[in-house]
Amino acid sequence: MPKKVSLNVKCPHCHESLMDDTHLINNKKGIRCIIKIPGGKKGNIWLSSIYGDHNYSCEFEIPEGEIGTFYCPHCGQDLKRKKLDCDHCGAPLVSLGCSIGGRVNFCSRSGCKNHYVVFDNVDTAIRKFYSEYGYGN
């Protein structure tokens, strides 16, 4: 059975953790952000911290195809990745700091599954993955 990798992320601006142990998604800490969608709805959204899992929980329904603007719940800064759009649908990418060094990027359009991790130092990241998840044992 493949192991599921749960990532710990933080705000790229204030560096506060976005992990919320009071709101679990698939039995793992949720990633808490604030989301605003066209029409003025704004509230909490919790994303799955399991890489490749697209489950989330939100205080309101997000229509399929809607583009949300994501904010840090601590400093209020926009989490959009500047000058970088989704190569699948063209919506802005959201970028979160990854605790093992690098960034987790995902599409801001509801229903688009594009996401990826970019590491600052691949060697360090691989060692941390081996240590934390037991790969190679």
C-alpha positions in Angstrom: 0.0 0.0 0.0 1.5 3.4 -1.0 2.3 5.8 1.8 0.5 9.1 1.9 2.7 12.2 2.4 1.2 14.9 4.6 2.9 18.2 4.1 3.3 20.9 6.7 2.9 24.4 5.2 3.3 28.0 6.4 2.5 31.5 5.1 5.3 32.7 2.7 4.9 36.2 4.1 4.7 36.0 7.9 6.0 32.3 8.1 3.2 31.3 10.6 2.0 27.7 10.3 -1.2 27.2 8.3 -1.7 23.8 10.0 -5.0 23.5 12.0 -5.2 20.5 14.3 -8.8 21.4 15.3 -10.1 20.8 11.8 -9.0 17.4 10.3 -9.3 16.4 6.7 -8.8 12.7 6.2 -7.6 12.3 9.8 -4.7 14.8 9.2 -4.3 18.4 10.2 -6.1 20.7 7.7 -4.4 23.6 6.0 -6.4 26.7 7.0 -6.7 29.7 4.7 -9.2 32.4 4.2 -10.9 32.3 0.8 -12.9 35.0 -1.0 -14.9 34.3 -4.2 -16.6 36.6 -6.7 -19.8 37.9 -5.3 -18.3 38.7 -1.9 -18.4 35.5 0.0 -15.4 35.2 2.3 -14.6 32.6 5.0 -12.4 29.8 6.2 -11.3 26.9 4.0 -9.4 23.9 5.2 -7.4 22.0 2.5 -6.1 18.4 2.8 -2.5 18.3 3.8 -2.1 14.9 2.0 -0.2 15.5 -1.2 -2.4 14.5 -4.1 -5.7 14.6 -2.1 -8.1 17.3 -3.3 -10.6 17.1 -0.4 -11.4 20.3 1.5 -14.0 21.8 3.8 -15.3 25.3 3.5 -17.7 27.5 5.4 -19.7 28.0 2.2 -20.2 26.2 -1.1 -17.7 27.0 -3.9 -19.2 26.6 -7.3 -17.2 24.4 -9.8 -14.9 26.6 -11.9 -15.0 29.6 -9.5 -11.6 31.2 -8.9 -10.9 32.0 -5.3 -8.5 34.4 -3.7 -6.6 32.8 -0.8 -5.3 34.8 2.2 -3.2 33.9 5.2 -5.4 33.8 8.4 -2.6 35.3 10.4 -1.3 38.3 8.4 -4.1 38.6 5.8 -1.7 38.7 2.9 -2.8 37.3 -0.5 -1.2 33.9 -1.1 -1.3 34.2 -4.9 2.0 33.3 -6.6 3.0 36.5 -8.5 3.4 36.2 -12.3 2.6 32.4 -12.3 -0.7 31.0 -13.6 -2.0 27.4 -13.9 -0.7 25.8 -17.1 -4.0 23.7 -17.2 -6.6 26.4 -16.9 -4.9 29.8 -16.7 -6.1 30.7 -13.2 -3.7 32.2 -10.7 -1.6 29.7 -8.6 -1.6 29.8 -4.8 1.8 29.3 -3.2 2.5 28.1 0.4 5.8 27.7 2.1 6.7 24.0 2.8 8.3 23.1 6.1 11.0 20.9 4.4 12.1 23.8 2.2 10.4 25.0 -0.9 6.8 25.7 -2.0 3.5 23.9 -2.5 1.7 25.5 -5.5 -1.9 24.8 -6.4 -4.6 26.2 -8.7 -7.1 28.7 -7.3 -9.9 27.4 -9.6 -12.4 25.1 -8.0 -12.2 21.7 -9.7 -8.8 22.2 -11.3 -6.5 19.5 -9.9 -3.2 21.1 -10.9 -0.7 21.2 -7.9 3.0 20.6 -7.4 5.9 21.0 -4.9 9.0 22.9 -5.7 12.0 22.2 -3.4 14.7 24.7 -2.5 17.2 21.8 -2.1 16.2 18.5 -3.5 18.9 16.5 -1.6 17.7 17.9 1.8 14.0 17.3 0.9 14.7 13.7 -0.1 16.6 13.0 3.1 13.7 14.5 5.1 11.2 12.3 3.2 13.2 9.2 3.8 13.5 10.0 7.5 9.9 11.0 8.1 8.1 8.4 5.9 10.6 5.5 5.9 11.1 5.3 2.2 14.1 3.1 1.2 13.7 0.9 4.4 
